[in-house]
Amino acid sequence: MNETEKRTVSVFKALGSPTRYKIVKLLYKSEMCTSEIAQIIKKDKSTTSKHLKVLKDLDIVRYVTREKYVIYRLKKGNIMDLIKYAEKMFSRR
């Protein structure tokens, strides 16, 4: 398996987590800080940070620091094209 294939598998594995899937969808709508994300997905901040690190390590999200807040946003917005395509493909409607 070449490097591109390995990264692709890693991205699918990351999106296979319901929590990370929700985070990506949230960040598609708006950039957010860790505590906002944690509150919406009903997880504690440390758990949320671990999920965000996985997404950051795969280059799906990026962050900036503003004052005392770390603000996350999608780095690869076209990841949503993949998600929307999969949702459409697997929709039971």
N, C-alpha and C positions, 0 to 999 in steps of 0.2 A: 504494500500500500504506500503510495507516495505521500508527500507532506500535505498537499492540498486535500487529498482524500481524508487524511487523519484529522485535519482541522475541521473539515465538513462534518465528520462523525462527531467531533467534540461539540460543535455548535448544536447539532441535533440532540445530543445528550443533554446539553445545558437547557435547551428549550423543552426537553422532556420533563423537566421539573415544573409542576403546576405553579409553584411560587415564582420561579424565574420567568415563566411564561407570562404571568400576571404583571410582573415588574416591567417587562419589555413593552407590553401593551399600555401600561400606565405612562411610561416614558415617551411613547409615541405621541401621546396626547399633550404632554407638557413636561418640562424639566421639573425635577423635584429634589428636595433634600432627603436624606436618609430617614429622618423622623417622620416626614410626611408619608413616605412609601410604607414604612413600618406600620403606621396607624391604619392606612387603607387596607393593607394585606393582613392585618391583625397578627403580626409577628413582632418579637422584640427587636430592638435596634441592632443588637449584635448578630442575630440570625439574619436580619435583612442585609447587614454589611457583608456577611459571608457570601450571600447570594449575589450581591452586587460585585464582589471581587471576582467571582467566577465569570460574570458577564464582562467585566473590565479586562480580565486576562485574555478573553477571546476577542477583544476589540469590538464588542457589540455596544458597550456604553463607554462614556468618558465622563470625567468630572472636572469641575472648577471649584475653587474655594472662594467663597464670598463671606468676608468677616469671619464668623465662627462656624459657618455652615458649609458643608460639602454638597454641591448641587450636581445631580446626575442628569445626563441626557443621552439619547441614542447617538452613537457615533456612526452607526451604519443604519440609517433610516430605512433603507431598502430591505432590511430584515423583515419589515412589516409586509412587504410584497409576498415574501415566502409564507408568512403566517396567514395572510388573507387567502392566498392560493390554497394552502392546506385546509383552512377552515371551509372554503367553498368546495373543495374536492371531497371532504369527508362529511359535509352537511347532509342531514337526512331529509331535507325538504325537497 
